[in-house]
Amino acid sequence: MPPAAPTAAATSHLPSLPPPASYNSLIRTYARSSVPYLKLEALRLYHSLLLDPSAPPPDRYTFPFVLKSCAFFSFFSEGSQLHSHVVKLGLTCDTYVANSLVHFYSSCGKLASARKVFDKISDKSRVSWNVIIDACVTNGEYQEALVLFREMQMEKFAPDIFTFQSVIGACTGIGSLSLGMWAHKLMLRSTDRELLLSDALVNNSLIDLYSKCGSIALARKVFDEMPVRDIASWNVMILGLAMHGLVDESIDYFSRMTSIEKLRPNAITFIAVLSACNHGGLVSEGKKNFDSMVNHYRIEPRIEHYGCIIDILARAGFIEEALEIVSKMPCKPDAVIWRSLLDACCKKNAGLELSELLARQALEVKDDATSGVYVMLSRVYASANRWNDVALVRRLMSEDGVKKEPGFSSIELDDGTMHQFVAGDTCHPRSEEIYDNLRMIEKRLELEGYRPDSSQAPMVEGVAVVKGDSLRLHSERLAISFGLLSGAGPGRPIRILKNLRVCKDCHTMTKLVSQVYQVEIIVRDRIRFHHFRDGR
């Protein structure tokens, strides 16, 4: 049926119904549809209402559903015009309409506009608070979401299941296990347990929270207690296990899902499974699952699936095979794919010419991680002792205004406080103690045979002492030193969140710290979790 047909069929009955109620009913039906082109009909019907000279103006029941369609498509221009109509008709004070405007602006990434509308609502409802808290989470303003949640409580609005789903999302975004556990306990006290257990969306959010905040045991507990699990429950659990390096268990859960539960995997399932294969270096398993996705389940691969299988092959040294997949992809490779190939070339010493070619391809795709390409290329040149080219890369970075992404690490203490360190940080009030303790740690590790790997230091032509000093500035080392100063030890793990990959030397050093100081260290970098315990 062509897109225009539903409107023609539906509007043929409109004269027998009193407008705008007739239009509102149809607009609501179309806006709630799961079919995208039917959602467009809501907008077309709204325009028909405006063009009908005999129809009364739109009312408070018209705008929420038209705005819902605009939000779905992120039609910012059309939605802004609707906002003008709302103002013109004097409906800005209507809470129902205002809530819809907040959601619309949030969906378009305009959080400031959403907040402006929210602040002007004189008679806020619980839905108003839920929508603005969710808007903050959707747009990455996690701390602000929690501030608003506290304000909501101070205004005597009782949170519901929708509130908690957003609050859990905020805790996940911050990466705070203690805050997440607090939100979970508060939800258990505020919500009927049977209702909570039956809500797959909330439980899936909890699994995601605990997985991303370093407690896969709690994630598994939530999963095991769910009476009914949907495909998203399995997806988030499979991915969580993969992120924690529990590759065999991740693949086992996938087998249980398909063989025992008889659930059909979707595109997201295969992203999770391929990620598990990637973390475990399981080349044959990865290729088998990619082939099963395409040929058995008839799922068309997305760029994320191609990225996974290419990274699996490249990291294992099958760079030519990975490049062959790139050449046959129906979609254009993104910067992530080019960077993963370049990274593999750097680690496998695949050759200077190929590395330069991949670096050029990666730099052609502009994104926020361009600096990483320059850094990898400089390491390629440095390993070949081409120091003039290293200097050239740095000059190009300067000329293009590209700055190396600063590394930072956050550590959460037992009392729930978060402390953040950047590389070379001297701003912490206990900086002097932290550096003194770090030097003591390094001396103790040297007695165990530790020697810094200066190849992981910034690529400059300098002496090993200078490079060793630069390694000491890495943010995760400062966080570990602070964690030990703050009482970490047996039964009191150190939990660190890092925005960059953990370098090889810091990985080695952290393993030794876990053994020498008898402390569990859990590090989440931009790719996965690293669990260090007893020197492993």
Secondary structure, 3 states (H helix, E strand, C coil): CCCHHHHHHHHCCHHHCCCCHHHHHHHHHHHCCCCHHHHHHHHHHHHHHHHCCCCCCCCCCCHHHHHHHHHHHCCHHHHHHHHHHHHHCCCCCCHHHHHHHHHHHHHCCCHHHHHHHHHCCCCCCHHHHHHHHHHHHHCCCHHHHHHHHHHHHHCCCCCCHHHHHHHHHHHHHHCCHHHHHHHHHHHHHHCCHHHHHHCHHHHHHHHHHHHHCCCHHHHHHHHHHCCCCCHHHHHHHHHHHHHCCCHHHHHHHHHHHHHHCCCCCCHHHHHHHHHHHHHHCCHHHHHHHHHHHHHHCCCCCCHHHHHHHHHHHHHCCCHHHHHHHHHHCCCCCCHHHHHHHHHHHHHHCCCHHHHHHHHHHHHHCCCCCHHHHHHHHHHHHHHCCCHHHHHHHHHHHHHCCCCCCCCEEEEECCCCCEEEEECCCCCCCCHHHHHHHHHHHHHHHHHCCCCCCHHHCCCCCCCHHHHHHHHHCCHHHHHHHHHHHCCCECCECEEEEECCCCCHHHHHHHHHHHHHCCCCEEEECCCCEEEECCCC
